[in-house]
Amino acid sequence: MTHSAFPSSKGQITIPFPIRKKYGISENTPVQIIDSDNGVIQLRIMSVIDYSDIEYFENDTEVGLKFRKGIDPKVLIDKIQEIDG
């Protein structure tokens, strides 16, 4: 599916409704913009983790995070590294 848009005077482009609906994009959805340096710009829809699902812990031997819904910290670290390049 292809859509066309013109940037506003402020450089803003509206994401078409069918795409916003398909991916659940709202005004609170973070979107990563990726410039591939060859004229192609990608949008990546980011997931938001509810902070109430994260527990910080610290003891004599370690410091870390626990995810109440079972997110594997290794998966999270891999994803962060993937985003950061």
C-alpha angles and dihedrals in degrees: 000000000000127000130182127214139171120224116244121238086271092053094253122146123195116230105229116253097244090057093044090050094046093052099032094243116173134162088277096052114107114226123195116214114210121195109200092190093236100086094276118115119188129199117212118195109225126212121231119219115214106239091217087067092059124079122192115214135186130178139155094290108027149021123206154120130273120203111213092205092053105259108169107235090214090059090049093050091048091052092049090051090048091053094045092049 
